[in-house]
Amino acid sequence: MHALLNTLFVFAATGYGAIGAGIGAGLAAIGAGLGIGRIGLGAAEGMARQPEEHGRLQSFAILMAVLVEGVALIAIVVGFIIMGK
């Protein structure tokens, strides 16, 4: 783990940090999009199978989407922090 962090800091010092931050931000956005898509698919299928549980499924889906977006935001911030070092 220590070697990986050293490698990241060397890349940041040599100018590759901006490239890494851009790639990291893009991958985080793609991952978040895929995750929210899966959440929406599951919620829609659940509502189609049990319409009476619409409210609970919708609340759970919104909560999961918020958590996925939070992880993506943290990944983007970490990428920009590495770029700045």
C-alpha positions in Angstrom: 0.0 0.0 0.0 2.8 2.4 0.9 4.5 1.7 -2.5 1.2 2.5 -4.3 0.9 5.9 -2.5 4.5 6.7 -3.3 3.8 6.0 -7.0 0.7 8.2 -6.9 2.7 11.1 -5.4 5.4 10.6 -8.0 2.9 10.8 -10.8 1.3 13.9 -9.2 4.7 15.6 -9.0 5.6 14.9 -12.6 2.4 16.2 -14.1 0.7 12.9 -14.6 -1.6 13.7 -11.6 -3.9 15.8 -13.9 -4.3 12.8 -16.3 -4.9 10.5 -13.4 -7.5 12.8 -11.8 -9.3 13.1 -15.1 -9.4 9.3 -15.6 -10.4 8.8 -12.0 -13.2 11.3 -12.2 -14.5 9.8 -15.5 -14.4 6.3 -14.0 -16.2 7.5 -10.9 -18.9 9.1 -13.0 -19.3 5.9 -15.1 -19.5 3.8 -12.0 -22.1 6.0 -10.4 -24.2 6.0 -13.6 -24.1 2.2 -13.8 -24.9 1.9 -10.1 -27.9 4.3 -10.2 -29.1 2.5 -13.4 -29.1 -0.8 -11.5 -30.9 0.8 -8.6 -33.6 2.2 -10.9 -34.0 -1.1 -12.6 -34.4 -3.0 -9.4 -36.9 -0.4 -8.0 -39.0 -0.5 -11.2 -39.1 -4.3 -11.1 -40.0 -4.3 -7.5 -42.8 -1.8 -8.0 -44.1 -3.8 -10.9 -44.2 -7.0 -8.8 -45.5 -5.5 -5.6 -47.3 -2.2 -6.3 -48.5 -1.9 -2.7 -44.8 -1.5 -1.6 -44.3 1.5 -3.9 -43.5 4.0 -1.1 -40.9 1.8 0.7 -39.2 0.8 -2.5 -39.0 4.4 -3.7 -37.5 5.5 -0.4 -35.0 2.7 -0.4 -34.0 3.4 -4.0 -33.4 7.1 -3.2 -31.3 6.3 -0.2 -29.2 3.9 -2.2 -28.8 6.4 -5.0 -27.6 9.0 -2.5 -25.0 6.6 -1.2 -23.7 5.7 -4.7 -23.4 9.4 -5.5 -21.6 10.0 -2.2 -19.0 7.4 -3.1 -18.5 8.9 -6.6 -18.1 12.3 -5.1 -15.5 11.1 -2.7 -13.6 9.4 -5.6 -13.6 12.6 -7.6 -12.4 14.7 -4.7 -9.6 12.3 -3.9 -8.5 12.4 -7.5 -8.4 16.2 -7.4 -6.5 16.1 -4.1 -3.9 13.8 -5.7 -3.7 16.1 -8.7 -3.0 19.1 -6.4 0.0 17.5 -4.6 
